[in-house]
Amino acid sequence: LSQRLVISKAMQLASNISFYNNNIFSNNQAAFTYIDLEWNYSWKESPFHLIVRAENLSNQTRYFNSNNSLVMQSFYSIPLIPRNIFTTLRVTF
């Protein structure tokens, strides 16, 4: 679910919320929500543009996936980047 809220001409708030439901065909099902937020601000008649982005706000550390069949069995543990915040100041010239 991606949403963008325009607060004013100079300010915007964007969100990206993903719900992962893995292992849906096995007994050990796992699900988690992955949340990202971004805030943008532009100064009037100025070349500066500020972006603050927060990723993985639910602080998920791993994504697990397992496959079971008659022929084979496999298990994957994929590490995710932990919660982090980026600040960017962009100058347009």
C-alpha positions in Angstrom: 0.0 0.0 0.0 1.6 3.2 -1.2 0.1 6.6 -0.3 1.3 10.2 -0.9 -0.2 13.0 1.1 0.3 16.5 -0.2 0.2 18.8 2.8 1.1 21.9 0.9 2.9 22.9 -2.3 6.2 22.7 -0.3 5.5 19.6 1.8 4.6 16.0 1.1 4.4 12.8 3.2 4.7 9.4 1.5 4.3 5.9 3.0 4.9 2.5 1.7 3.5 -0.4 3.8 4.0 -4.0 2.7 2.6 -7.1 4.3 4.5 -10.3 3.6 2.9 -13.7 4.2 5.4 -16.4 3.5 5.3 -20.2 3.9 1.6 -20.2 3.2 1.6 -23.9 2.2 3.5 -25.2 5.3 2.6 -25.5 9.0 5.1 -22.9 10.2 3.6 -19.8 8.5 5.2 -16.4 9.1 4.0 -12.9 8.4 5.3 -9.4 9.0 4.7 -5.8 8.0 7.4 -3.7 6.4 6.9 0.1 6.8 8.7 3.0 5.1 8.0 6.7 5.5 9.3 9.7 3.6 8.9 13.4 4.2 9.8 16.0 1.6 10.1 19.8 2.0 10.9 22.5 -0.6 11.7 26.0 0.4 9.9 28.7 -1.7 12.2 30.4 -4.2 15.2 28.4 -3.0 17.2 25.7 -4.6 17.2 23.6 -1.5 15.0 20.5 -1.0 15.0 18.4 2.2 14.1 14.7 2.3 13.9 12.6 5.4 13.3 8.9 4.8 12.8 6.2 7.5 12.9 2.6 6.3 12.0 -0.7 8.0 10.2 1.0 10.9 8.8 -2.3 12.1 12.5 -3.4 12.5 12.3 -6.8 10.8 15.7 -8.5 10.8 15.2 -11.6 8.6 12.9 -13.0 5.9 12.4 -16.8 6.2 11.3 -19.0 3.4 11.0 -22.8 3.4 9.8 -25.1 0.7 8.6 -28.7 1.4 7.8 -31.2 -1.3 8.0 -34.9 -1.8 11.3 -34.6 -3.7 13.2 -31.9 -1.7 13.2 -29.6 1.3 14.8 -26.2 1.4 15.1 -23.3 3.9 16.3 -19.8 3.3 17.1 -17.1 5.8 17.5 -13.8 4.1 18.9 -10.9 6.3 17.2 -7.5 6.0 18.7 -4.1 6.5 17.6 -3.0 10.0 15.7 0.2 10.8 17.5 3.2 9.4 16.9 6.9 8.7 18.3 8.9 5.8 18.4 12.7 5.6 19.1 14.3 2.2 19.6 18.0 1.3 19.3 18.4 -2.4 20.5 21.6 -4.2 19.2 22.3 -7.7 21.2 24.6 -9.9 
